[in-house]
Structure formats: C-alpha cells, structure tokens
C-alpha cells in the first residue's frame, strides 16, 4: 500500500471514530425494510446515514446442527471462506480488503453460519470491498492446502479446549441435554471426525447449504433503498437458488435428572446445570426472559448471585440464562467455585432455582427487573454493528419486523403471574442435567 493511501485511510479512520463518539448513541434506529431477491434470499435493511460506512452480513442456515454424519464440517466450511476466493488466495484477499480499509468476518454456531463485511461508502473503496466480499460469498476456493491447514487448526483448537475446564463442561452439557438431537453435535467436531473429513465433504456441504433460499442478508449503513438492493443483488444474486434447509426436529424434554462429574486438574470446579429452554419466537419468551433477569440474569442484583456470592461467598460469578435457538436452546445455570465448596455451592444453586420456580419473583423484583431491562435496551442498539446483528437475527428466525420497536412494550406488559406460570410449566428442577468439572472429591 502506498504512503498516500495509508495516510488517506488513517485520516478517515480517525474521522469515523470521532463521528461514532459524537453521533452513534444519539440517533434512533430507522424501521427495518424487507424484501426477497429474485433467487430467494431474504434481505433486511436499516438505513443509517450518520456515518459513511456500510455493514452487510449474510447468514446461512448452515451451523453445526447441519453436520449430520460429519461433525465439524459446518465450522470447517465456514473457516475456509476467508482463505481465498476466485483468483485470489488468502494473502491477496486480505491485502485487497486492507487496502480499502474493509473488514471481513465469519463464524459458525449451532444454528447458523455467517460471513460479514464492514466498509467505507466512499465510492472507490466501497466498490472494491463489495467486489471482494461477493467473491467470498459466491466463489470460495477451498484449496486442498487450505483445507488441510484449517482442519489441523481445528484439531489443535480441540486439544486446547480439552485443557480448559469451562470448555469441557460446556461440551459435556450439550451432549447430555441434546443426546440424539443435532444440537448435541459438537460445533468443532471431534479429533476423529475432523481426521475423517475430506475436501469433498466441505464442497458438498457448501453446495447444499450456501444457497440463496437458505440465506438472510442484513444491511445497515449510509445507503438508500436502491443502493441496498444493488448491494444485495451483487453479493448473493449469483448464488444458486437451492432450497431452504428443512426444519430441525423438536427437542424433547428431559425425562430424569442426570449428573456427570469429570475429573480435571484445576484449582476450581466448573458447574453447569440446565435443560432445554425456549426457541426464538417462543410464546413464553418475555415472561421467561424477565423472570430470568430476577433469577440469574441481572448480574449482582440477581437471586443466584445474592445467594451464592453475596451471602455465602461461594463463587465470584454465578448466573443463569436462556439461549433461544431455532428449536429449544438451553436454559443454563452456572458458577465456578473452589473444589471443596462445589457440593455446597451446587446445593444452594438448586435450592434457589426450586424456590424461584415455586414462588416466583416478588413485586419489587419485577418492577426493578422491568425498569433495568427497558432502561438499558437503547444501549444494545446504539451502533451499526449491533443493529446488524439484531436484524440478522430477526431475519434468520423469522421474527416480526417490529420486534425491536416493540421490545420494551412487551417487557413492560409482563406480569408476575405470567412469570410464575411460565417457569412452573417450562422449568423442571427435578429433571436437570448437571456437569461438574474439577478435582476429584477425596
């Protein structure tokens, strides 16, 4: 890159940081616009004219729940998107994006996989960045050398995870809660499954799931509707139409409690407890969300934190949360504590949950929770990147376009009786999976 180009983009970067500080939190989010491309991709767009930038994220129903007989193939396929496209190898692609100040991102979870771009809207930089991004989306190379290198990188990541008690607990938790369900497939696969993967498996996965009808395009930035339509067309318009991935099977309830203790040479015990929780768009979403804020989602003011941390000093961090997905994602309670306190801390955690399910929150706790949730909500959508993530979620899970606009209204409408009813029907303290990773009890 020339010295002049370096200076140009350095100056722009400083300008954008200053503008973000001055303008970002002050503006209100514009309504979401939605349309479908000719080949079937669903597009969600929010104009944000305050900053000369554009963010685009293409989300595919191509997470690890689609791995089938090849655990790890979804994560590996997605990782390879950034290793070259069209005639460009990884270095040439990275240099091309860097030369115009653009950022490429990608990732894969259980439900979804995505690739994203952040670029300036200055015409020359924008044209170059979007052209490169379109190559990544439409024409990834999947070179054999890149395939072998990324596969080995994933295997190394698995070995590192095997040394981390938190990762061990998470893996065992999902395996137990989702036994026999696609959500139980480890996102990174296993050493054996990765070793068995062939380049042809990646190509087949990409051919099946990285298609227009299986895609959601989220766009936020200093663009008008016509420009956003042109952007979506350039990025996904050449993708094969394909088919949307079939619905995942329902997640069954747990039939009994299960406890798994995994020995690990660590100073603390890591505890996870939980069950299948709720899905995106769940009719009980808001009562469960508000109730969990009181139970364990409100940080230091939550019941779990007060009982485990403040009153007894058993853990620095104790929490609970729902993770909604296309099907019922997990309801998770967790903490870390000294190994010799693990049983006591777990007993307090279980008792706190049981009491909450039985009696629910107090009126005072309800009022405080609703006040904190609604008061903090604007901070969650005060940047283009956060808005992008939200509208991508809305599109992927087919949520109403007014989901963000009416969020506070729906939180404020939740009553104590609704919370008690939802928790009693949906949360079962006597049928929880519990995973404890730490030193053996002697």
N, C-alpha and C positions, 0 to 999 in steps of 0.2 A: 504494500500500500504506500502511495506517495506521501511526502511530508504534508503537502497541501490537503490531501484527503483526510489524513489524521487530524490536522488542525480543524478542518471543517466539521467533522463528526464529533470531535471533542467539544467544540463550542456548542453544537446542537445538543449534545448530551447534557451539558451544564444548564442550558436554557430549559430543557424539558424537566429537569429536576426542580428548577425554581418554579416553573409553571405548575408542576404537580403539587408542590407545597402550598402554593397560593390558591389554586383553583379546585384541586381534587375533592376535598371534603365538602366544599360549599355547594356543589351542584346537585340537582336532583336527577335521578335516573329517568330517562325517557321511556315511553312504553315500548314493549317488545313487538317487533314486526316479524311476521312469519310467512313463509311460502315454501313451495316444493319445486326443486329443479325438474327439468324435463326427464332426467333419468332416475328420479325418485328420491334424491337426497332432501332431507328436511332442513330448512335454513331458519335461523333465529338471529335477529339483528337488532342492536340498540345503537342509535347514533350518539356519539359523544364528541362534540365539536371543540371542546375546550383545549385539547392537546393535539398537536399534529402527529398523531400516532394511530395505528390500527392493530387490533389483535384478532386473530382468527384461530379457532380450534375445530378440528374435525375429529369427531368421536365415533368410534365403531363399536357395535355390539360384538366385541372380539376379545373379551377378557378371559381369564383362566377357566371360567365356567364353561368355556367352549373347547377346552383342551381335549376332551374325550379320552382316547387311549394314549395320548401323548402329553403327559403333564409337563408343563414348562414351555410348550410350543407357542402359546399366546405371548408370553413375555419375551421370548427369543425373537419372534417375528417382529414385534414392535421395536425392540432394541436395534434390529438391523435396518430399520428405516433411515436412521441417521448415518449409516455407514457408506452411503453412495446412492446416486440416482442418475438415471440417464447415462450420459457420457462422463459424469463426474464421480471420482472416488471420494472417500470421506474427507480427505485433506482439501481437495478442490471445492467441495460443497461448503465446508466450514469457512474457507477463505472467502468464497463468494458472499456468504451471508455476513461475515465480519466486515467486509469491505463497504457494506452499506449500513452498518450498524444494526443489523437484524438479529433476532434471537430465535432459534429453533428449539422446541421442546417436544418430548414424547414420554409415554408411560403406559403401563397396563396394570389393572387391578382385577378383581374377580368378575365384575360386570362388564367393564369397558376397557378399551384401549384408545389412545388419542395421539394426535400429533398437532403441534401448535406453532404459530408464528407471531412474533411481535416486530413491527416495522414502522419506520417513519412514513409519513404520507407525502413527503417531498417527492415529486413525480419520478425522477430518475431512480432514487433509492427504492421507492415503492414498486416500480415495475420490475426491477431486478430481484428484489426479495420475493415477490409473489411468483415470479417465474421459477425461481429455485424451489420454493415451497411446493408449487404444483408438481414439479418433478418428483419430489419426495413422496407426495401423496399418490401420484399416478404411476411412477416408473422406478420404484426402488430396485437396486441391482441384485441384492442377495448374493454377492460374490462368494465363492466357496471359502476363500481365505478369511473373509469377514465372518462367515458362518462359523467356522472352526474357532476363531478367536473369541467371538461373543459367547459361543457355547461354553468355552472354557472359563470365560469371565463369570458366567452364571454359576458354574460349578465351584469356583473359588468363593463366590458370594455365599453359597450354601455352606461351605466349610466354615466361613467366618460366622454365619448365623448359628452354627452348631456350638459355638463357644459363648453365645450370648443367652443368658437365661430368659430374658424377655422374649426373644425370638423363638426359643424352644417352647415356651409356654403358649405363645400365640399359635404356633403350628399345631401343637397337640390339641389346643382348644378347638380350632376349626375342624380338625379331623374328627373329634368326638361329637361336636354339636351337629356337624353335617355329614355324618357317616353315611356313605352311599349316595349323597347328593353332589352335584357338580361343584357347589361351593366348598366342599371338603377337599377339592384338588388343590395342592399347594401351588401358589402363584408362580414360584420359581422352579417348580418341578422337584425332582429328586436327582441325586447323583446318577442313579441307574437310568431314570427316564431321559435325562439330558444326554447321557452317553449313547442311548439308543436312537436319539433323534437324528434324522437325515435332512439334508438340504431340501429334498423333495417334500418332506413333511411341512417345512416352512412355506414353500411355494404353494402347496395345496391349501394350507390354512389361509394364506393371504388371498388366494384366488377365490376362496369361498366367502370370507367374511369382510374383506376390504373392498366392498362394492357399494354402489350409490344407495340402494334401498336399505342398506344396513348402516347408513351414515347419518349423523347430525352435524350440521355446520353452524357454529356460533361465531358471530362477528360483532365486535364492539370497536368504535373508533370514529375518527373525523371523516366520515364518508356519508354520502346521501344514499337514498334507496337504489338509485340506478347504479351507483358505483359498487354498492354491496352486492347487487345482483350480478354484476360483471365479475366481481371477485369470486363469488361462489361458483359461477359457471367456469371460470378459469381453473379453479382449484379442483373441483370434483366433476365437472361436466363431461370429462373424457373417461371417467370410471365406467366399468361395465355396470349395467343396471342391476343385475344379480337379484338376490332375494334377501329379505329381512330374516335374520336368524329366528328360529322357532322359539316360542316361549319356553322358559326353563320349567322343570317340574316343580310342583308345590313343595314347600319344606314341611315335613311332618313334625308334630310335637314330639318332644322327648317323652318317653314312657316311664322313665325312672331316673333317679339320681345316679351320678357316676363321678367318682373321684379318682384322679390319677396323680401319683407322686413320682416325680422324675428327679433322680439324684443328680446334683451338679455341684461342682466345687466353686461355690460363690459365697460371698460374705452375707448376702441377703437371700431370703426366699421371695420368689415372684409368684403371686397368686392371681389367677383369673377364674372367675365364676360367671356362668351365664347360661343362656338358652336362645332358641330362635326368637327374634323380637318382632319387627314390623317391616313392611315394604314401603317404598316410595308411593305416595298417594293413598296410604292406608287410612281408612275412615277414623281410626283411633290415633292418628299421628299427633294431633295437637294436645289432647289430654295426656298422652304418654310423654310427649316432649316437655310439657310444662311440669308434670309430676316428677319426671326425672331430674329436672333442674333443682327441685327441692331435695330429692333423694341423694343424688351424687353428681349432678352436672353443673352445679353452681359454685364450684371451687370451694374455698374455705368456708363459705356460708352454708354448704350443703349438710344434710344429716350425716352422711357417711363420714365426711371429713371431720365433723364435730365429734362424733362418737369414737372414731378410730384415732384421729390425730390429736384433736384438742383435749379431749377428756382423758385419754389414756396414753398418748404419746407412742402409739404402736407403729405409726407409719408417717413419713413426711407427706406422702401423696396417696390418697385413697379416693376413688371416683366410681362413677357409673355412667354409661351412655348407651343410646340406641344407635345402630349404624344401619339405616334403611337401605335396601337394595331393590333390585327388580322383583325378587322374591324376598321372603322374610330374612333380613340381615340380623346379625346377632345383637342381643342385649347383653352387655358386658359390665361386670363389676370387677375392679382390680385394685391391687395395692402391692407395695414392696415393704418388707419388714425384716428385722433380724430373725435368723433361723430359729432361735429359741423362743421367739414370740409368735411364730407362724400360726400355731393352733389357736392361741388366744385371739389374734387378730382376725382369723377366719371366723371364729365363733361370733365375734362382735359384728362382723360384716353380715353374716347370715341372720343374726338376730335383728339388726337394723332393717334389713330388707323385709323380713317377715312382719315386723311391726308396721312398716310403712304400707305394705300390701293390705294388712288387716285394718288399719285405721286411717291411712291416707295422710295428707298434709293438713296442717291447721289453716284456719282462715288467714292468719297473719303471714304464714309461709306462702300461701297462694298469692296474696297481694304483693309481697316482696318479689316473688319469682316473676310475676307478670310485669311488674314495674322494671325489673332489671333486664328482662328479655326484650321488651319493647323499647326501652331506653337505649340499649346497646345495639339494636338492629341496624340503624343507619351506618354504623361504623363497618358493618360487614359488606356494604356495597358502595364504599367510598373510593374505589379505584376501578379503572377499566378492567384490570386483570380479575378482580373479584366478581365484577358483573359478568365477565366472560364465563367464569366457572359456574355461576348460578344459571345463566341462560342455557349453557350446555347441559346442565343437569335437568333443567325444565324440559328441554327438547328430548333428551335421551329417555327420560322416564314418562314422557307424555303428560306432564303436569299442566294445569291451566296457565294461560299466558298472564293472568293477573296474580299468579302465585306470590310474587314478591310484593306487589302493590297491596295485597290484602293480608299479608303475613301478620302484621301487628293486630289487625282487626280480629283475625281468627284466634290469636293468642289471648286477646282480651276477652273473648267470648267463652273461654274455658272456665268451667265451674269446678268447685271442689268435688261435687258429687260425680261429675264426669271422670275426674282423675281416679277416684276410688273405684268406680265401676270398671274403667279400662284396666287398671292394674289388677284387680281381682280376677277379671276374665283372661288377661293376657300373660300375667307373670306368675310363675309357679315355683316358689322357693323350695318345695319338696322334690322338684324334678330338675335340678340344676347340674350342669357339668362343672366340676371344679378341678383345676390343674394347679399343682404346687410344684415349682421347680426350685431346688435348693439343696443344701447339705442334708444328708440322712439324719433322721432323729435317733439319737443314741441315749 
